[in-house]
Amino acid sequence: MFSNIRSLIFKLDPETAHNLAIKSLKFNFIPNMPDENKDDPLFKTELFGKKIENPIGMAAGFDKNAEVYNSLFKLGFGFVEVGTITPLKQYGNPKPRVFRLVEDEALINRLGFNNLGAENVINRINSNRKIGILGINIGPNKDTENRTEDYLKCLNIFYQVADYITINISSPNTENLRKFHDQKQLDDLLKNIEKEKKNLDSKIPIVVKVSPDIKNSEIDEISNVLLSNNVKGVIVSNTSDSTRESLNNIQKHQKGGLSGKPIKSKSTILINKFFKSLQGKIKIIGVGGVDSGASAYEKFLAGANYIQLYTGMVYRGPNIVSMIKKELRELLLKDDVKNFSEIIGKKTNT
Ligand SMILES: Cc1cc2nc3c(=O)[nH]c(=O)nc-3n(C[C@H](O)[C@H](O)[C@H](O)COP(=O)(O)O)c2cc1C
């Protein structure tokens, strides 16, 4: 059914199409999908001590203002990450700022953390009880004087309602944000976050989202900083500001972050490197180009404990979770496993 309406949706500018998707989810215009594999023991797992029905999450950026997380749970997502949310409302970059590269099954975006601000979003979450596991992804305002303070402000606002908080240091669309990948800067930031958690007497799990464009030499350094600062998860990865050479669409040189199929193997390779470096001590959420059972399977084999997706849903439609589960089920049954977690990290060279 989605393939029929996709060509109509793709006639719209990508950001308009996205806003329409949010409205449709908000007002329940998207019918509940039949899912033969609901509650299949093959996919059951836990995320930071809480049971989830499957390890497939909605990545940050789709539901930036926490408007439709319950509708996303109803579509089958095992967990949903909302945001990135900044302390103050901000418009983001001038439009157009999202580009659809159909030939490449990719998107490029330079939204720049457009969101309604933390106070507005917390009110919304407080008045809409979540029916699943909710991650809240936080970041600094563009013009803030102190970026660390901004993360702390958001932590203060969200720690009581989130199941985990993601520290986003990897958007390519906020100038110099990626400098937080530097060992010393990351260590300082995470120490401040730990300290604030102690002040708040909070045990909220902290997750860090990294860029796919980091150098090999940075992986062990970043892993060590995560391990020494009580970080519970790492999301590998955000969008890429390189990886443009082999693209076909004429918009390939638009400034922004590339997502979807062209970053699939780049992110899988990085997941495997983090898996080796972290040795199972910190959970890995694998993101980048997941759009099928096979692509999810590769991420688990490389070492992801969970996966997330965004661009895959743009190209495959709202039924994507049940499609992935159906395809993944066949692959897992061939391996004769009882639960997907048995294959995590089983391929040593991705
Ligand atoms: C339009 C768009 C907006 C995004 N906004 C955010 C964001 O606000 N915060 C964030 O951490 N990641 C954001 N992302 C990155 C996704 O969460 C994800 O890491 C990336 O797109 C790779 O996954 P995918 O190939 O499944 O889309 C965004 C991605 C897209 C396509």
PDBQT file of the ligand as one rigid body, heavy atoms in Angstrom, charges set to zero:
ROOT
HETATM    1  C1  LIG A 401      15.813  14.699   8.892  1.00  0.00    +0.000 C 
HETATM    2  C2  LIG A 401      16.695  14.135   9.984  1.00  0.00    +0.000 A 
HETATM    3  C3  LIG A 401      16.794  14.801  11.198  1.00  0.00    +0.000 A 
HETATM    4  C4  LIG A 401      17.609  14.288  12.208  1.00  0.00    +0.000 A 
HETATM    5  N1  LIG A 401      17.674  14.930  13.420  1.00  0.00    +0.000 NA
HETATM    6  C5  LIG A 401      18.418  14.412  14.412  1.00  0.00    +0.000 A 
HETATM    7  C6  LIG A 401      18.459  15.020  15.691  1.00  0.00    +0.000 A 
HETATM    8  O1  LIG A 401      17.789  16.017  15.957  1.00  0.00    +0.000 OA
HETATM    9  N2  LIG A 401      19.262  14.463  16.648  1.00  0.00    +0.000 N 
HETATM   10  C7  LIG A 401      20.004  13.336  16.418  1.00  0.00    +0.000 A 
HETATM   11  O2  LIG A 401      20.698  12.851  17.329  1.00  0.00    +0.000 OA
HETATM   12  N3  LIG A 401      19.963  12.723  15.222  1.00  0.00    +0.000 NA
HETATM   13  C8  LIG A 401      19.193  13.223  14.226  1.00  0.00    +0.000 A 
HETATM   14  N4  LIG A 401      19.165  12.586  13.014  1.00  0.00    +0.000 N 
HETATM   15  C9  LIG A 401      20.025  11.416  12.780  1.00  0.00    +0.000 C 
HETATM   16  C10 LIG A 401      19.278  10.098  12.976  1.00  0.00    +0.000 C 
HETATM   17  O3  LIG A 401      18.858   9.949  14.304  1.00  0.00    +0.000 OA
HETATM   18  C11 LIG A 401      20.200   8.914  12.611  1.00  0.00    +0.000 C 
HETATM   19  O4  LIG A 401      21.296   8.884  13.501  1.00  0.00    +0.000 OA
HETATM   20  C12 LIG A 401      20.727   9.002  11.178  1.00  0.00    +0.000 C 
HETATM   21  O5  LIG A 401      19.759   9.514  10.313  1.00  0.00    +0.000 OA
HETATM   22  C13 LIG A 401      21.169   7.631  10.637  1.00  0.00    +0.000 C 
HETATM   23  O6  LIG A 401      20.090   6.723  10.642  1.00  0.00    +0.000 OA
HETATM   24  P1  LIG A 401      19.187   6.415   9.336  1.00  0.00    +0.000 P 
HETATM   25  O7  LIG A 401      20.115   6.103   8.210  1.00  0.00    +0.000 OA
HETATM   26  O8  LIG A 401      18.319   5.254   9.743  1.00  0.00    +0.000 OA
HETATM   27  O9  LIG A 401      18.373   7.642   9.087  1.00  0.00    +0.000 OA
HETATM   28  C14 LIG A 401      18.343  13.084  11.990  1.00  0.00    +0.000 A 
HETATM   29  C15 LIG A 401      18.221  12.432  10.769  1.00  0.00    +0.000 A 
HETATM   30  C16 LIG A 401      17.405  12.932   9.769  1.00  0.00    +0.000 A 
HETATM   31  C17 LIG A 401      17.301  12.175   8.475  1.00  0.00    +0.000 C 
ENDROOT
TORSDOF 0
